[in-house]
């Protein structure tokens, strides 16, 4: 089920909200937890019932491992516990490998070795990358004795909680279980519900009104690479950078808003990453919980920074390679990861060795340097995104080559038409600007400028929701945005991170 769908807005969430607070009002905390779990399973199973079966089996299997690990004390069975932890992690990774990478490896083998393995056409269950990593972290933390024993209902809700189920954040037990156990103390907080609703509407607007608009231009560009001129290719690169930004940040805002309306705080996963002044800063802002997972469960166990600078840089490159591969089955994803990893290592070295000296020499130019650094970081990240969006390394190289040395010609009118929402085109007609030759390009550049401003300069949705003064004006603005989004539901797409 999509957040940006009629059934979610008008059926699912109203039932969820009323049923949940109705049970809490009657002081039935356990029933409220079971109800929220059942609603989350409905939310997930709405896509495909076979997906639901996979999730239920995953929850049951991992909970069994959790019980085995928590009942066996380290002093009595250290080897057994370690074996159980390794087996549980291996089984989770094995399931993820089968659904996400099995066909990819068969196809690679066919190309490299000339074999003729038949691809199985395995469908990727939505959110499996997220809930698999979430359960791995839970199992490892249980092994480390960082998790107190929990009931099956608490664990099932921890894994399946619908606001963060499909595209994160990857939450940990310390953030969620205490909140689930405090259901008996929760009551409807109307100010908090209003703040959550505002955050949800702002996130919905990002997705429906901005991300999907930029997405039309991106789809056109990648489907017609041979027709693009140099300027077209550059625009497509920027369009995708903004599409992904507003798509993912919109989902994160909606997840935070939904959780807040239910009285549950979900960790921040997205914090204005295009305001980053370098790639290290970027990864403190983009997909924060994925970065946290790889740091705790991969980087630190590999040795972190405890075994010398060279080993630390090697560990960082391993993390970025795995991060790229986690995002999808294709060689272009590790390329994207390594583009970030190499610059990350170079930046870490620079920050440690050269930045203090340069800062002393350029103390009066810090503001200008910050702006330049932000722009350069955005440009690098946007170029790297080409390998993230493309279907292959060759396709990515083609687009980048066109952007650098392609034919210099007028921007494609068809590309400009993709960023021409009907409602804005109607405004141009009212102003009698629709007959001018530049009018079709005007909307494209206005929307592009608005997207760049919101992503790189303006306050993010969380900041706006927290500072918003709830009254008639804000109510009207949010209502207009909500109605506008709902009227656009018929043309919206799924979230990009559903593919990962």
C-alpha positions, -999 to 999 in steps of 0.1 A, spaced: 0 0 0 13 34 -9 12 64 15 2 84 -16 -30 64 -24 -67 68 -19 -70 36 1 -43 46 26 -55 82 31 -93 75 32 -95 40 46 -64 24 61 -50 52 82 -83 65 96 -92 30 107 -57 26 122 -58 59 141 -93 54 155 -88 18 164 -54 24 180 -65 54 202 -98 37 209 -80 7 225 -56 30 244 -85 50 257 -99 17 272 -65 10 287 -59 -21 265 -22 -16 257 -16 -52 247 -46 -52 223 -34 -18 208 0 -34 201 -16 -64 184 -40 -42 165 -11 -20 152 8 -52 142 -23 -65 123 -27 -32 105 10 -32 96 6 -67 82 -24 -56 62 -4 -27 49 24 -50 37 2 -78 24 -18 -54 3 10 -54 -22 12 -92 -25 1 -119 -2 32 -140 -9 53 -110 4 33 -112 36 41 -150 40 78 -143 35 77 -115 62 58 -137 87 82 -166 82 112 -141 87 97 -127 119 90 -162 133 124 -175 124 144 -146 138 123 -145 170 131 -181 176 168 -173 172 164 -144 196 148 -167 222 176 -193 219 202 -166 223 186 -148 252 180 -180 272 215 -194 268 239 -175 291 274 -167 277 293 -184 305 274 -216 299 273 -218 261 296 -192 244 303 -214 214 266 -223 210 255 -187 212 281 -176 187 271 -204 163 234 -195 166 242 -158 159 263 -167 128 236 -191 116 209 -165 121 228 -138 102 238 -162 74 201 -173 70 190 -137 68 216 -128 43 209 -160 24 172 -151 20 182 -116 9 207 -130 -16 181 -154 -31 154 -128 -37 177 -99 -46 208 -112 -62 203 -148 -73 192 -140 -109 219 -114 -111 246 -139 -103 232 -164 -128 231 -138 -155 266 -128 -147 278 -164 -149 261 -168 -182 279 -138 -197 313 -146 -182 315 -184 -185 291 -189 -214 267 -210 -194 230 -211 -200 215 -211 -166 178 -202 -168 169 -171 -148 140 -176 -124 125 -141 -127 123 -138 -89 103 -109 -77 119 -88 -50 97 -85 -19 92 -49 -10 113 -37 19 132 -69 23 165 -51 24 153 -29 52 136 -55 75 164 -80 69 190 -55 81 168 -45 110 165 -81 121 202 -88 117 209 -59 140 184 -73 165 200 -107 165 236 -94 168 225 -71 197 208 -100 214 241 -120 211 259 -90 226 234 -89 254 222 -54 245 186 -65 241 164 -75 270 140 -103 263 109 -92 244 75 -108 236 65 -120 202 40 -92 198 66 -66 206 91 -81 182 65 -85 154 55 -48 157 92 -38 158 98 -55 125 65 -47 107 56 -12 120 42 2 87 55 38 86 91 26 83 86 -9 69 91 -4 32 119 22 29 133 27 63 146 41 85 164 10 97 154 13 134 170 -4 164 155 -20 194 166 8 218 146 33 198 113 14 194 108 -13 220 106 12 250 79 32 231 59 0 223 61 -10 260 48 25 270 15 21 251 -4 19 284 7 55 292 -2 70 258 -32 91 251 -42 112 221 -21 143 221 -38 167 196 -9 190 193 14 161 184 -11 147 160 -14 181 143 24 183 140 25 148 126 -2 156 101 17 188 89 48 167 85 29 141 65 13 166 42 46 184 36 63 150 28 34 140 5 38 173 -13 75 166 -19 67 133 -34 36 140 -55 42 176 -66 80 177 -69 96 142 -71 71 128 -97 73 160 -118 111 158 -120 107 120 -126 89 126 -159 119 145 -172 142 118 -160 123 90 -176 122 108 -209 159 115 -208 169 79 -200 145 65 -226 158 89 -253 195 91 -247 203 92 -284 182 123 -289 197 144 -261 220 173 -266 246 185 -241 222 208 -222 195 181 -222 219 156 -206 229 181 -179 193 189 -171 184 152 -168 213 147 -143 200 176 -122 164 164 -125 173 129 -111 193 144 -83 162 164 -73 137 136 -80 156 112 -57 160 139 -30 123 148 -29 112 112 -33 133 98 -4 130 129 19 92 129 12 89 93 23 110 100 54 89 130 63 57 110 59 71 82 80 80 106 108 46 123 105 26 90 107 47 78 136 41 111 154 4 109 149 5 75 166 26 89 194 57 71 183 90 89 174 108 74 145 145 83 141 155 109 116 169 93 84 173 124 62 186 158 71 190 182 42 219 163 25 223 188 -3 233 214 23 264 192 29 298 209 25 317 177 17 310 140 12 316 132 49 290 157 58 267 143 31 268 108 47 259 123 80 227 136 64 217 110 38 202 77 48 215 82 83 203 49 97 219 28 69 252 46 76 247 38 113 241 1 105 272 -3 84 293 16 110 282 -6 139 280 -40 122 306 -38 95 331 -9 100 338 -14 137 340 -52 136 365 -49 107 387 -28 131 373 7 124 401 32 130 419 11 157 445 -5 134 461 24 117 451 49 91 457 26 61 434 -1 75 408 25 84 407 37 48 404 1 36 375 -5 59 357 26 47 361 14 11 346 -20 20 317 -3 37 309 19 6 313 -11 -17 288 -31 4 265 0 6 264 3 -31 258 -35 -36 230 -33 -9 211 -9 -31 207 -32 -60 218 -61 -81 240 -46 -108 276 -36 -113 266 1 -116 256 1 -79 291 -8 -65 305 18 -90 282 44 -74 293 32 -39 330 34 -48 326 69 -63 314 80 -29 339 58 -10 370 71 -28 360 107 -23 351 100 13 386 86 20 402 115 2 381 139 22 388 122 55 425 125 48 421 162 38 401 170 69 427 155 91 459 168 73 452 200 54 419 216 65 433 232 97 461 249 77 438 262 50 412 274 76 439 295 93 450 310 59 414 317 48 397 327 80 379 357 65 366 337 35 349 309 54 314 318 42 324 319 5 343 286 10 313 270 25 290 280 -4 316 268 -30 321 235 -11 283 229 -9 279 235 -47 309 213 -56 296 185 -33 261 187 -49 277 185 -84 298 155 -75 268 137 -58 246 145 -88 271 130 -112 275 99 -91 237 95 -90 239 88 -128 253 53 -120 226 49 -93 198 56 -118 211 40 -149 203 4 -159 240 -3 -166 275 12 -165 274 17 -203 241 37 -201 255 59 -173 287 65 -193 266 75 -224 247 101 -204 278 115 -188 296 116 -222 267 135 -237 267 160 -209 304 166 -214 310 164 -252 275 160 -267 260 180 -295 253 217 -285 218 224 -295 185 239 -283 170 222 -252 145 196 -263 109 208 -263 98 173 -254 120 174 -223 106 208 -213 70 195 -218 77 168 -191 80 196 -165 48 213 -174 22 205 -148 -13 213 -161 -22 235 -132 8 258 -138 2 258 -175 -33 270 -169 -18 300 -149 4 309 -179 -27 308 -201 -46 331 -177 -16 355 -179 -15 351 -217 20 339 -217 13 305 -233 18 317 -268 54 329 -264 82 306 -276 99 307 -242 68 298 -222 73 260 -222 109 265 -210 99 290 -184 80 265 -163 108 240 -165 134 265 -152 111 279 -126 104 243 -112 141 235 -114 150 267 -95 124 260 -69 137 225 -64 173 236 -60 163 263 -36 142 240 -14 169 213 -14 200 235 -9 188 266 9 153 264 24 143 248 56 134 212 54 99 198 62 108 188 97 121 222 106 90 239 90 66 215 109 83 222 142 83 260 138 48 261 123 22 281 143 -10 262 139 -38 285 131 -62 294 102 -35 304 78 -14 272 83 -46 251 82 -56 266 49 -21 261 34 -19 225 45 -55 218 33 -47 233 -1 -15 211 -4 -34 180 8 -62 185 -17 -37 193 -45 -18 161 -38 -50 139 -35 -63 152 -68 -29 142 -83 -29 106 -69 -40 90 -102 -7 100 -118 18 93 -90 44 66 -89 58 43 -62 87 55 -41 121 50 -57 135 32 -26 109 5 -30 132 -9 -56 161 -13 -31 
